[in-house]
Amino acid sequence: MSEQRYRFVVSSAEEAVSVLRQRFGERARVVSVRQVEGKGLARFLQSPKLEVVASVMDISPVASTPQSSGGIVPPPSVVVPSVLVEGLPQGDSGVLRAVSPYSAPGLDLLPGSRLARLLEAGGISKQVLARLQAYSAWRVFESMPISRALPEVAGLLRGEYRLIPKRPLGERVAFVGPAGSGKTTALCKRLAMDVFLRGERPAALKLDLDRANPGDALSVFCEALGAAYIRTPADAPVPGRGKTLYIDLPGFALWAEDELSEIRVALNPLFTTSRAIVINAAYDPVLIKRCFEVGARLDCTHVVFTHVDELQHWGKMWDFLLRSGLTPLFLSTGQNIAGDCEENVFDAVLSRTFSAFGLENAAESASA
C-alpha cells in the first residue's frame, strides 16, 4: 500500500479540514501543522497562515501535461480549483504535483450532482447552492455539459444579486473597519476615483478618538489630489453636490466592546449619511461574518472588500454578496494606494469564480 504526502497552506483549521475532505475524502491523515508568519510588514497586517502536511493512501499519480509549464490536464469541462496542493518529495522522486479532486480516479468529492460538487469545490457555500438548486431549471442545468451549465448558473446568481436593494452613497461617508483591514488605503482609493473618474473635489476628515489614528498617508494623498484634509469636525465643509466628505476613524479590535462603543458614539454627531465597513476578503469566513455583525451594530450601509488578490476561493464571496444586506462599494487589491480597485463588484466576482472557464461567455449570457 503506497503513501503520498501533500503540503498546502490555508488560512484556518476550518479551511484545512474542508480542503482535505474535498480533495482526498476519508483517505487523508494529517501528519503535521505549523503556523506560517507573513514576511516584512505582512506579518503585522495579515493573520498568520497554517502549513498542513497530509498523508494520503493509494492515490494514483496525477498525469501532467507534456508542456514545460507542468500544468494539470483536467477532464473536459472541469474547473481546477484555485487551491493547489503540492506533493511532498518522497525518496529521490522530488516531484511536485498540483491535484484536482477530479484528477484522481475513484475520488468521491461530495454527494450530489457533478455540477453542485464542482461549484462547492470552487468555494460556493452549501447555503448559496441550496438557493440555486431551489430553481426549477436546476435539473435542466444538471443534464447539460458543464461548459453550458455554468453560464446558466451565472444567470441565476445575477438574478439573485439584482433582487438585493442597492443603497445610494450619501454625502458624508464614514469608513470603519478592524485594524489591518486596509481601511485608510481603501478611503484613499475612493478619493482618487472621485477626483479622476468623476471630476469631484471631495474632502477627508481624519478623527482621533481616545486612541490615536496614526499615519500621514491620508494627508499626503489629499495634498497630491487637491482634496481638503481636515482634522476636526468643526472644519468640515457643508455637504453639497460634488462635496462628499469621507471620514476616517481609528481601527478597532473585532471583540473589543469598548472600542466598538467608542466608534458608535463618535459617529452619532457626524450626521453621516452612509457608513462603509472595510473587510479583508482573505479573512477566514468566521471573521468575515463577525465583521458583518459589527457593521450591523455600527449601522453600516455599504461594504468594501480589500486584499482580494489574496483570495484562494472566490466562491466564498457569494455568501456575503447575496446575504449580507450591505451594498458593495468596491473591491480593492494590494496593500498600497496604487493597487487596483473594481467598482463592478458582481462581474469581478463572477469572472474570478469561474476563471478557469474564461467566463466571458457566461457573463454575456447572464447579462442578457
C-alpha positions as CSV (number, residue, x, y, z in Angstrom):
1,M,0.0,0.0,0.0
2,S,1.6,3.2,-1.2
3,E,1.6,6.6,0.6
4,Q,1.9,10.1,-0.8
5,R,2.4,13.2,1.2
6,Y,1.0,16.6,0.3
7,R,1.7,20.1,1.6
8,F,-0.7,23.0,1.4
9,V,-1.1,26.4,3.0
10,V,-4.5,27.6,4.3
11,S,-5.9,30.5,6.4
12,S,-7.5,28.4,9.2
13,A,-8.0,24.9,10.6
14,E,-11.6,25.0,9.2
15,E,-10.3,25.6,5.7
16,A,-7.7,22.8,6.1
17,V,-10.5,20.3,7.0
18,S,-12.5,21.5,4.0
19,V,-9.6,21.1,1.6
20,L,-8.8,17.6,2.9
21,R,-12.4,16.4,2.6
22,Q,-12.8,17.9,-0.9
23,R,-9.6,16.5,-2.3
24,F,-9.0,13.3,-0.5
25,G,-12.2,12.1,1.2
26,E,-11.5,9.8,4.1
27,R,-8.1,8.7,2.9
28,A,-6.2,11.6,4.3
29,R,-4.3,11.8,7.6
30,V,-2.8,14.9,8.9
31,V,0.9,14.5,9.6
32,S,1.8,17.9,10.9
33,V,0.5,21.5,11.2
34,R,2.7,24.6,11.7
35,Q,2.0,28.3,11.7
36,V,3.5,30.3,8.9
37,E,4.1,34.0,9.5
38,G,4.0,36.6,6.8
39,K,7.2,38.4,5.7
40,G,8.0,42.0,6.3
41,L,5.0,44.2,7.0
42,A,2.6,41.4,6.1
43,R,3.2,39.8,9.5
44,F,1.6,42.8,11.1
45,L,-1.2,43.3,8.5
46,Q,-2.4,39.8,7.9
47,S,-3.4,36.8,10.0
48,P,-0.8,34.0,10.1
49,K,-1.5,31.0,7.9
50,L,-1.2,27.3,8.5
51,E,1.0,24.9,6.6
52,V,-0.5,21.4,6.7
53,V,1.2,18.2,5.7
54,A,-1.2,15.3,4.9
55,S,-0.6,11.7,4.1
56,V,-2.9,10.0,1.5
57,M,-3.1,6.3,0.9
58,D,-3.5,4.7,-2.6
59,I,-3.8,7.8,-4.6
60,S,-2.8,7.3,-8.2
61,P,-0.1,9.7,-9.7
62,V,-1.6,12.7,-11.5
63,A,-0.8,12.9,-15.2
64,S,1.0,16.1,-16.1
65,T,0.9,17.9,-19.4
66,P,3.8,17.5,-21.8
67,Q,4.2,21.3,-21.8
68,S,7.0,22.9,-19.9
69,S,4.6,24.6,-17.6
70,G,3.9,21.3,-15.8
71,G,0.2,22.1,-15.6
72,I,-2.6,19.6,-15.0
73,V,-4.8,18.2,-17.8
74,P,-8.3,18.3,-16.4
75,P,-11.0,16.2,-17.9
76,P,-13.1,18.1,-20.5
77,S,-15.2,21.0,-18.9
78,V,-13.8,20.6,-15.4
79,V,-12.5,23.5,-13.3
80,V,-9.3,23.0,-11.5
81,P,-9.9,24.6,-8.0
82,S,-7.8,27.6,-7.1
83,V,-6.1,25.9,-4.1
84,L,-3.3,23.8,-5.5
85,V,-1.9,21.0,-3.3
86,E,1.8,20.2,-3.5
87,G,3.0,16.7,-3.3
88,L,6.0,16.4,-1.0
89,P,9.0,14.6,-2.5
90,Q,9.5,11.1,-1.2
91,G,12.8,9.4,-1.5
92,D,14.5,10.7,-4.7
93,S,11.4,11.5,-6.7
94,G,11.3,15.2,-5.8
95,V,8.1,15.7,-8.0
96,L,5.7,18.4,-7.2
97,R,2.1,17.9,-8.2
98,A,-1.0,20.1,-8.4
99,V,-4.0,17.9,-7.5
100,S,-7.6,18.5,-8.6
101,P,-10.4,16.5,-6.9
102,Y,-11.2,15.2,-10.4
103,S,-7.8,14.1,-11.3
104,A,-7.6,11.0,-9.0
105,P,-9.7,8.1,-10.2
106,G,-12.4,6.9,-7.8
107,L,-12.1,10.0,-5.6
108,D,-15.6,10.8,-4.2
109,L,-15.6,14.5,-3.5
110,L,-19.0,15.4,-2.2
111,P,-22.5,14.0,-2.5
112,G,-24.8,15.4,-5.1
113,S,-24.7,16.2,-8.8
114,R,-21.4,16.8,-10.6
115,L,-22.4,20.5,-11.2
116,A,-23.1,21.0,-7.4
117,R,-19.8,19.3,-6.5
118,L,-17.9,21.5,-8.9
119,L,-19.4,24.7,-7.6
120,E,-18.8,23.7,-4.0
121,A,-15.2,22.8,-4.8
122,G,-14.8,26.3,-6.1
123,G,-15.8,27.7,-2.7
124,I,-19.6,28.4,-3.1
125,S,-21.3,27.6,0.2
126,K,-24.0,25.0,0.7
127,Q,-26.4,27.8,1.6
128,V,-25.9,29.5,-1.7
129,L,-26.1,26.2,-3.6
130,A,-29.4,25.4,-1.8
131,R,-30.9,28.6,-3.1
132,L,-29.7,27.9,-6.6
133,Q,-31.0,24.3,-6.5
134,A,-34.4,25.6,-5.5
135,Y,-34.9,26.9,-9.0
136,S,-37.0,24.6,-11.2
137,A,-34.4,25.0,-14.0
138,W,-31.6,23.4,-11.9
139,R,-32.5,19.9,-13.0
140,V,-32.1,21.0,-16.6
141,F,-28.7,22.6,-15.9
142,E,-27.5,19.3,-14.3
143,S,-28.1,17.5,-17.6
144,M,-26.1,20.0,-19.6
145,P,-22.4,19.9,-20.3
146,I,-20.5,21.9,-17.7
147,S,-19.5,24.5,-20.3
148,R,-23.2,25.2,-21.0
149,A,-24.4,24.8,-17.4
150,L,-22.1,27.4,-15.9
151,P,-23.4,30.4,-17.9
152,E,-26.9,29.4,-16.7
153,V,-25.7,29.3,-13.1
154,A,-24.2,32.7,-13.7
155,G,-27.6,33.9,-14.8
156,L,-29.2,32.6,-11.5
157,L,-26.5,34.4,-9.5
158,R,-27.1,37.6,-11.3
159,G,-30.8,37.3,-10.8
160,E,-30.3,36.8,-7.0
161,Y,-27.9,39.8,-6.9
162,R,-30.4,42.1,-8.7
163,L,-33.1,41.3,-6.1
164,I,-31.0,42.9,-3.4
165,P,-31.8,46.6,-2.9
166,K,-28.8,48.9,-3.6
167,R,-28.3,51.9,-1.4
168,P,-27.0,55.1,-2.9
169,L,-23.9,56.7,-1.4
170,G,-24.5,59.8,0.6
171,E,-22.5,63.0,1.0
172,R,-21.0,62.1,4.4
173,V,-19.4,58.7,4.3
174,A,-17.6,57.1,7.3
175,F,-15.1,54.3,6.6
176,V,-14.8,51.9,9.6
177,G,-13.1,48.6,9.9
178,P,-10.8,46.5,12.1
179,A,-7.2,47.3,12.4
180,G,-5.2,46.0,9.5
181,S,-8.1,45.7,7.1
182,G,-6.8,48.4,4.8
183,K,-9.4,51.0,5.8
184,T,-7.4,54.2,5.2
185,T,-6.0,52.8,1.9
186,A,-9.5,52.0,0.7
187,L,-10.6,55.5,1.6
188,C,-7.7,57.0,-0.4
189,K,-8.7,54.9,-3.4
190,R,-12.2,56.2,-3.2
191,L,-10.9,59.7,-3.1
192,A,-8.9,59.0,-6.2
193,M,-11.9,57.6,-8.0
194,D,-13.9,60.7,-7.2
195,V,-11.2,63.0,-8.4
196,F,-10.1,61.2,-11.6
197,L,-13.2,59.4,-12.7
198,R,-16.0,61.7,-11.5
199,G,-14.3,65.1,-11.6
200,E,-15.2,65.9,-8.0
201,R,-13.3,67.6,-5.2
202,P,-14.1,65.6,-2.0
203,A,-12.7,66.2,1.5
204,A,-11.3,63.8,4.1
205,L,-11.7,64.1,7.8
206,K,-9.3,62.1,10.0
207,L,-10.5,61.6,13.5
208,D,-8.6,60.7,16.6
209,L,-10.6,59.3,19.5
210,D,-9.2,58.2,22.8
211,R,-7.0,56.0,20.5
212,A,-4.8,57.8,18.0
213,N,-5.5,57.4,14.3
214,P,-1.8,57.3,13.1
215,G,-0.3,57.6,9.7
216,D,0.3,60.5,7.4
217,A,-0.6,58.7,4.2
218,L,-4.1,60.3,4.0
219,S,-2.8,63.9,4.4
220,V,-0.1,63.4,1.8
221,F,-2.6,61.8,-0.6
222,C,-5.1,64.6,-0.1
223,E,-2.5,67.2,-0.9
224,A,-1.5,65.3,-4.1
225,L,-5.1,65.1,-5.2
226,G,-6.0,68.7,-4.3
227,A,-8.6,67.4,-1.8
228,A,-9.2,69.1,1.5
229,Y,-7.7,67.4,4.5
230,I,-9.5,68.1,7.8
231,R,-8.6,67.2,11.4
232,T,-11.7,68.4,13.4
233,P,-15.4,68.1,12.6
234,A,-15.9,71.8,13.1
235,D,-13.8,72.4,10.0
236,A,-15.8,70.0,7.8
237,P,-17.4,71.6,4.7
238,V,-21.2,71.9,4.4
239,P,-22.4,68.9,2.4
240,G,-23.5,69.6,-1.2
241,R,-23.3,68.2,-4.7
242,G,-19.8,67.1,-5.5
243,K,-18.6,67.9,-2.0
244,T,-18.5,64.5,-0.4
245,L,-16.8,64.2,3.0
246,Y,-15.1,60.9,3.7
247,I,-14.4,60.2,7.4
248,D,-11.5,58.0,8.6
249,L,-11.8,56.7,12.1
250,P,-9.3,54.6,14.1
251,G,-9.3,50.8,13.6
252,F,-10.7,48.6,16.3
253,A,-10.4,45.0,17.5
254,L,-13.4,42.9,16.5
255,W,-14.2,41.7,20.0
256,A,-13.3,44.9,21.9
257,E,-16.7,46.1,23.1
258,D,-15.3,49.4,24.5
259,E,-13.7,50.3,21.2
260,L,-16.8,49.5,19.2
261,S,-18.9,51.6,21.6
262,E,-16.4,54.5,21.2
263,I,-16.7,54.3,17.4
264,R,-20.5,54.3,17.6
265,V,-20.6,57.3,19.9
266,A,-18.2,59.2,17.7
267,L,-20.3,58.6,14.6
268,N,-23.6,59.9,16.0
269,P,-22.8,63.7,15.9
270,L,-21.2,63.5,12.5
271,F,-24.5,63.2,10.6
272,T,-23.2,60.5,8.3
273,T,-25.5,59.5,5.5
274,S,-23.5,56.4,4.7
275,R,-21.2,54.1,6.6
276,A,-18.9,51.6,4.9
277,I,-17.3,48.7,6.7
278,V,-13.9,47.7,5.2
279,I,-13.3,43.9,5.4
280,N,-10.2,41.9,4.4
281,A,-11.6,39.4,2.0
282,A,-8.8,36.9,2.8
283,Y,-10.0,36.6,6.3
284,D,-11.5,33.3,7.5
285,P,-15.3,33.2,6.8
286,V,-15.9,33.2,10.6
287,L,-14.0,36.5,10.9
288,I,-15.8,38.0,7.9
289,K,-19.2,37.1,9.5
290,R,-18.0,38.8,12.6
291,C,-17.1,41.9,10.6
292,F,-20.7,42.0,9.2
293,E,-22.1,41.6,12.7
294,V,-20.0,44.6,13.8
295,G,-21.1,46.5,10.7
296,A,-24.8,46.0,11.6
297,R,-24.1,47.3,15.1
298,L,-22.5,50.4,13.6
299,D,-25.4,50.9,11.2
300,C,-23.3,50.4,8.1
301,T,-24.9,50.7,4.7
302,H,-22.0,49.6,2.4
303,V,-19.1,47.2,2.4
304,V,-15.6,47.4,0.8
305,F,-13.6,44.2,0.4
306,T,-9.8,44.6,0.4
307,H,-6.9,42.2,-0.2
308,V,-9.0,40.3,-2.8
309,D,-5.7,39.4,-4.6
310,E,-5.0,37.1,-1.7
311,L,-8.3,35.1,-2.1
312,Q,-7.9,31.4,-2.7
313,H,-11.6,30.7,-3.2
314,W,-13.6,33.5,-4.8
315,G,-16.7,31.3,-4.5
316,K,-17.0,32.2,-0.8
317,M,-17.7,35.8,-1.7
318,W,-21.3,34.9,-2.9
319,D,-22.4,34.2,0.6
320,F,-21.5,37.8,1.6
321,L,-22.7,39.4,-1.6
322,L,-26.1,37.8,-1.5
323,R,-26.8,37.6,2.2
324,S,-25.2,40.4,4.0
325,G,-27.7,43.2,3.3
326,L,-25.0,45.7,2.6
327,T,-24.3,47.4,-0.7
328,P,-20.9,46.5,-2.1
329,L,-18.9,49.7,-2.8
330,F,-15.8,48.3,-4.5
331,L,-13.1,45.6,-4.3
332,S,-9.5,46.5,-3.6
333,T,-6.3,44.7,-4.3
334,G,-2.9,45.1,-2.8
335,Q,-1.9,46.9,0.4
336,N,-0.9,50.2,-1.1
337,I,-2.8,53.2,-2.6
338,A,-1.6,52.4,-6.1
339,G,-3.3,49.0,-6.1
340,D,-6.3,48.3,-8.3
341,C,-9.9,48.6,-7.3
342,E,-13.1,47.4,-9.0
343,E,-16.4,49.1,-8.6
344,N,-18.3,46.5,-10.7
345,V,-18.3,44.0,-7.9
346,F,-20.7,41.4,-9.3
347,D,-18.9,41.0,-12.6
348,A,-15.5,40.9,-10.9
349,V,-16.5,38.1,-8.5
350,L,-18.3,36.2,-11.3
351,S,-15.4,36.2,-13.7
352,R,-12.9,35.1,-11.0
353,T,-15.2,32.4,-9.5
354,F,-15.2,30.6,-12.9
355,S,-11.9,31.9,-14.2
356,A,-10.7,28.5,-15.4
357,F,-13.6,28.6,-17.9
358,G,-12.9,32.1,-19.2
359,L,-16.4,33.3,-18.2
360,E,-16.7,36.0,-20.8
361,N,-19.4,33.9,-22.5
362,A,-21.1,33.2,-19.2
363,A,-21.1,36.9,-18.3
364,E,-22.7,37.8,-21.6
365,S,-25.4,35.1,-21.2
366,A,-26.1,36.2,-17.6
367,S,-26.5,39.9,-18.5
368,A,-28.8,39.2,-21.4
